[in-house]
Amino acid sequence: MAENEDETSIRINKKTHKDLVKIQGSIQAKIGKHISFDEVLQEFIQDYKKRHK
């Protein structure tokens, strides 16, 4: 259950999770600070919106 009313949970398969962790690590190495899965997903969403205006 989500800890905050503004949060929710999603189910993803293990392969997707593994890929997300790799991407998260790559971004963290690039910017030099920890980022959450939410921040990784927000980057994907922003990129999608830019490409599909």
Backbone as XML, in Angstrom:
<?xml version="1.0"?>
<chain id="A" units="angstrom">
  <residue number="1" name="MET">
    <atom name="N" x="0.838" y="-1.185" z="0.000"/>
    <atom name="CA" x="0.000" y="0.000" z="0.000"/>
    <atom name="C" x="0.882" y="1.248" z="0.000"/>
  </residue>
  <residue number="2" name="ALA">
    <atom name="N" x="0.451" y="2.275" z="-0.709"/>
    <atom name="CA" x="1.221" y="3.509" z="-0.812"/>
    <atom name="C" x="1.304" y="4.197" z="0.550"/>
  </residue>
  <residue number="3" name="GLU">
    <atom name="N" x="2.457" y="4.821" z="0.809"/>
    <atom name="CA" x="2.675" y="5.508" z="2.071"/>
    <atom name="C" x="2.011" y="6.878" z="2.096"/>
  </residue>
  <residue number="4" name="ASN">
    <atom name="N" x="1.810" y="7.456" z="0.944"/>
    <atom name="CA" x="1.292" y="8.799" z="0.820"/>
    <atom name="C" x="0.071" y="8.755" z="-0.086"/>
  </residue>
  <residue number="5" name="GLU">
    <atom name="N" x="-0.923" y="9.569" z="0.192"/>
    <atom name="CA" x="-2.128" y="9.580" z="-0.641"/>
    <atom name="C" x="-1.831" y="9.976" z="-2.078"/>
  </residue>
  <residue number="6" name="ASP">
    <atom name="N" x="-0.727" y="10.692" z="-2.306"/>
    <atom name="CA" x="-0.349" y="11.114" z="-3.649"/>
    <atom name="C" x="0.459" y="10.039" z="-4.377"/>
  </residue>
  <residue number="7" name="GLU">
    <atom name="N" x="0.671" y="8.901" z="-3.764"/>
    <atom name="CA" x="1.450" y="7.818" z="-4.355"/>
    <atom name="C" x="0.559" y="6.631" z="-4.657"/>
  </residue>
  <residue number="8" name="THR">
    <atom name="N" x="1.024" y="5.815" z="-5.579"/>
    <atom name="CA" x="0.323" y="4.587" z="-5.915"/>
    <atom name="C" x="1.368" y="3.524" z="-6.222"/>
  </residue>
  <residue number="9" name="SER">
    <atom name="N" x="0.926" y="2.308" z="-6.364"/>
    <atom name="CA" x="1.818" y="1.204" z="-6.703"/>
    <atom name="C" x="1.486" y="0.690" z="-8.095"/>
  </residue>
  <residue number="10" name="ILE">
    <atom name="N" x="2.500" y="0.212" z="-8.787"/>
    <atom name="CA" x="2.286" y="-0.449" z="-10.066"/>
    <atom name="C" x="3.021" y="-1.784" z="-10.032"/>
  </residue>
  <residue number="11" name="ARG">
    <atom name="N" x="2.543" y="-2.735" z="-10.801"/>
    <atom name="CA" x="3.209" y="-4.027" z="-10.896"/>
    <atom name="C" x="3.916" y="-4.097" z="-12.230"/>
  </residue>
  <residue number="12" name="ILE">
    <atom name="N" x="5.192" y="-4.477" z="-12.185"/>
    <atom name="CA" x="5.974" y="-4.669" z="-13.392"/>
    <atom name="C" x="6.687" y="-6.012" z="-13.293"/>
  </residue>
  <residue number="13" name="ASN">
    <atom name="N" x="7.038" y="-6.582" z="-14.443"/>
    <atom name="CA" x="7.726" y="-7.866" z="-14.372"/>
    <atom name="C" x="9.190" y="-7.662" z="-13.997"/>
  </residue>
  <residue number="14" name="LYS">
    <atom name="N" x="9.858" y="-8.743" z="-13.658"/>
    <atom name="CA" x="11.235" y="-8.675" z="-13.166"/>
    <atom name="C" x="12.194" y="-8.106" z="-14.212"/>
  </residue>
  <residue number="15" name="LYS">
    <atom name="N" x="11.979" y="-8.429" z="-15.478"/>
    <atom name="CA" x="12.839" y="-7.913" z="-16.551"/>
    <atom name="C" x="12.707" y="-6.401" z="-16.645"/>
  </residue>
  <residue number="16" name="THR">
    <atom name="N" x="11.492" y="-5.896" z="-16.574"/>
    <atom name="CA" x="11.267" y="-4.453" z="-16.624"/>
    <atom name="C" x="11.924" y="-3.779" z="-15.426"/>
  </residue>
  <residue number="17" name="HIS">
    <atom name="N" x="11.810" y="-4.374" z="-14.266"/>
    <atom name="CA" x="12.429" y="-3.822" z="-13.053"/>
    <atom name="C" x="13.943" y="-3.789" z="-13.200"/>
  </residue>
  <residue number="18" name="LYS">
    <atom name="N" x="14.505" y="-4.860" z="-13.707"/>
    <atom name="CA" x="15.958" y="-4.934" z="-13.901"/>
    <atom name="C" x="16.421" y="-3.829" z="-14.860"/>
  </residue>
  <residue number="19" name="ASP">
    <atom name="N" x="15.689" y="-3.638" z="-15.945"/>
    <atom name="CA" x="16.026" y="-2.583" z="-16.902"/>
    <atom name="C" x="15.895" y="-1.200" z="-16.266"/>
  </residue>
  <residue number="20" name="LEU">
    <atom name="N" x="14.846" y="-1.003" z="-15.473"/>
    <atom name="CA" x="14.634" y="0.276" z="-14.813"/>
    <atom name="C" x="15.765" y="0.588" z="-13.833"/>
  </residue>
  <residue number="21" name="VAL">
    <atom name="N" x="16.233" y="-0.412" z="-13.113"/>
    <atom name="CA" x="17.348" y="-0.230" z="-12.185"/>
    <atom name="C" x="18.615" y="0.173" z="-12.944"/>
  </residue>
  <residue number="22" name="LYS">
    <atom name="N" x="18.859" y="-0.467" z="-14.090"/>
    <atom name="CA" x="20.034" y="-0.119" z="-14.902"/>
    <atom name="C" x="19.950" y="1.320" z="-15.404"/>
  </residue>
  <residue number="23" name="ILE">
    <atom name="N" x="18.779" y="1.704" z="-15.870"/>
    <atom name="CA" x="18.591" y="3.070" z="-16.365"/>
    <atom name="C" x="18.749" y="4.072" z="-15.224"/>
  </residue>
  <residue number="24" name="GLN">
    <atom name="N" x="18.183" y="3.742" z="-14.076"/>
    <atom name="CA" x="18.309" y="4.605" z="-12.901"/>
    <atom name="C" x="19.788" y="4.799" z="-12.557"/>
  </residue>
  <residue number="25" name="GLY">
    <atom name="N" x="20.547" y="3.723" z="-12.548"/>
    <atom name="CA" x="21.976" y="3.798" z="-12.239"/>
    <atom name="C" x="22.737" y="4.630" z="-13.252"/>
  </residue>
  <residue number="26" name="SER">
    <atom name="N" x="22.389" y="4.476" z="-14.505"/>
    <atom name="CA" x="23.036" y="5.243" z="-15.561"/>
    <atom name="C" x="22.779" y="6.743" z="-15.400"/>
  </residue>
  <residue number="27" name="ILE">
    <atom name="N" x="21.534" y="7.090" z="-15.123"/>
    <atom name="CA" x="21.195" y="8.504" z="-14.920"/>
    <atom name="C" x="21.895" y="9.045" z="-13.679"/>
  </residue>
  <residue number="28" name="GLN">
    <atom name="N" x="21.898" y="8.264" z="-12.595"/>
    <atom name="CA" x="22.555" y="8.694" z="-11.354"/>
    <atom name="C" x="24.037" y="8.929" z="-11.578"/>
  </residue>
  <residue number="29" name="ALA">
    <atom name="N" x="24.687" y="8.054" z="-12.346"/>
    <atom name="CA" x="26.113" y="8.222" z="-12.630"/>
    <atom name="C" x="26.350" y="9.498" z="-13.432"/>
  </residue>
  <residue number="30" name="LYS">
    <atom name="N" x="25.445" y="9.782" z="-14.332"/>
    <atom name="CA" x="25.574" y="10.964" z="-15.191"/>
    <atom name="C" x="25.400" y="12.261" z="-14.408"/>
  </residue>
  <residue number="31" name="ILE">
    <atom name="N" x="24.399" y="12.294" z="-13.520"/>
    <atom name="CA" x="24.107" y="13.544" z="-12.804"/>
    <atom name="C" x="24.758" y="13.624" z="-11.418"/>
  </residue>
  <residue number="32" name="GLY">
    <atom name="N" x="25.254" y="12.500" z="-10.921"/>
    <atom name="CA" x="25.985" y="12.504" z="-9.654"/>
    <atom name="C" x="25.140" y="12.573" z="-8.399"/>
  </residue>
  <residue number="33" name="LYS">
    <atom name="N" x="23.863" y="12.171" z="-8.499"/>
    <atom name="CA" x="23.035" y="12.129" z="-7.291"/>
    <atom name="C" x="21.972" y="11.054" z="-7.436"/>
  </residue>
  <residue number="34" name="HIS">
    <atom name="N" x="21.430" y="10.614" z="-6.300"/>
    <atom name="CA" x="20.398" y="9.582" z="-6.293"/>
    <atom name="C" x="19.103" y="10.127" z="-6.886"/>
  </residue>
  <residue number="35" name="ILE">
    <atom name="N" x="18.437" y="9.297" z="-7.688"/>
    <atom name="CA" x="17.104" y="9.640" z="-8.176"/>
    <atom name="C" x="16.178" y="8.456" z="-7.928"/>
  </residue>
  <residue number="36" name="SER">
    <atom name="N" x="14.922" y="8.746" z="-7.774"/>
    <atom name="CA" x="13.931" y="7.705" z="-7.497"/>
    <atom name="C" x="13.423" y="7.099" z="-8.799"/>
  </residue>
  <residue number="37" name="PHE">
    <atom name="N" x="12.733" y="5.966" z="-8.689"/>
    <atom name="CA" x="12.083" y="5.389" z="-9.862"/>
    <atom name="C" x="11.057" y="6.371" z="-10.415"/>
  </residue>
  <residue number="38" name="ASP">
    <atom name="N" x="10.395" y="7.105" z="-9.541"/>
    <atom name="CA" x="9.420" y="8.092" z="-9.996"/>
    <atom name="C" x="10.093" y="9.127" z="-10.894"/>
  </residue>
  <residue number="39" name="GLU">
    <atom name="N" x="11.271" y="9.572" z="-10.510"/>
    <atom name="CA" x="11.989" y="10.549" z="-11.326"/>
    <atom name="C" x="12.411" y="9.957" z="-12.675"/>
  </residue>
  <residue number="40" name="VAL">
    <atom name="N" x="12.801" y="8.697" z="-12.678"/>
    <atom name="CA" x="13.148" y="8.025" z="-13.938"/>
    <atom name="C" x="11.917" y="7.971" z="-14.836"/>
  </residue>
  <residue number="41" name="LEU">
    <atom name="N" x="10.803" y="7.569" z="-14.283"/>
    <atom name="CA" x="9.571" y="7.480" z="-15.067"/>
    <atom name="C" x="9.114" y="8.855" z="-15.550"/>
  </residue>
  <residue number="42" name="GLN">
    <atom name="N" x="9.296" y="9.878" z="-14.730"/>
    <atom name="CA" x="8.940" y="11.238" z="-15.149"/>
    <atom name="C" x="9.779" y="11.669" z="-16.359"/>
  </residue>
  <residue number="43" name="GLU">
    <atom name="N" x="11.058" y="11.275" z="-16.371"/>
    <atom name="CA" x="11.911" y="11.571" z="-17.527"/>
    <atom name="C" x="11.351" y="10.899" z="-18.783"/>
  </residue>
  <residue number="44" name="PHE">
    <atom name="N" x="10.941" y="9.656" z="-18.654"/>
    <atom name="CA" x="10.346" y="8.944" z="-19.791"/>
    <atom name="C" x="9.085" y="9.658" z="-20.277"/>
  </residue>
  <residue number="45" name="ILE">
    <atom name="N" x="8.244" y="10.070" z="-19.344"/>
    <atom name="CA" x="6.994" y="10.735" z="-19.692"/>
    <atom name="C" x="7.259" y="12.065" z="-20.388"/>
  </residue>
  <residue number="46" name="GLN">
    <atom name="N" x="8.196" y="12.853" z="-19.862"/>
    <atom name="CA" x="8.523" y="14.132" z="-20.486"/>
    <atom name="C" x="9.061" y="13.920" z="-21.899"/>
  </residue>
  <residue number="47" name="ASP">
    <atom name="N" x="9.927" y="12.927" z="-22.066"/>
    <atom name="CA" x="10.477" y="12.628" z="-23.387"/>
    <atom name="C" x="9.363" y="12.211" z="-24.352"/>
  </residue>
  <residue number="48" name="TYR">
    <atom name="N" x="8.465" y="11.379" z="-23.876"/>
    <atom name="CA" x="7.334" y="10.939" z="-24.703"/>
    <atom name="C" x="6.494" y="12.137" z="-25.154"/>
  </residue>
  <residue number="49" name="LYS">
    <atom name="N" x="6.192" y="13.031" z="-24.203"/>
    <atom name="CA" x="5.368" y="14.200" z="-24.531"/>
    <atom name="C" x="6.059" y="15.104" z="-25.541"/>
  </residue>
  <residue number="50" name="LYS">
    <atom name="N" x="7.366" y="15.268" z="-25.429"/>
    <atom name="CA" x="8.113" y="16.094" z="-26.386"/>
    <atom name="C" x="8.045" y="15.493" z="-27.789"/>
  </residue>
  <residue number="51" name="ARG">
    <atom name="N" x="8.117" y="14.171" z="-27.858"/>
    <atom name="CA" x="8.143" y="13.500" z="-29.153"/>
    <atom name="C" x="6.760" y="13.378" z="-29.781"/>
  </residue>
  <residue number="52" name="HIS">
    <atom name="N" x="5.708" y="13.522" z="-29.003"/>
    <atom name="CA" x="4.350" y="13.305" z="-29.508"/>
    <atom name="C" x="3.457" y="14.527" z="-29.333"/>
  </residue>
  <residue number="53" name="LYS">
    <atom name="N" x="4.004" y="15.690" z="-29.614"/>
    <atom name="CA" x="3.197" y="16.920" z="-29.532"/>
    <atom name="C" x="2.244" y="16.997" z="-30.686"/>
  </residue>
</chain>
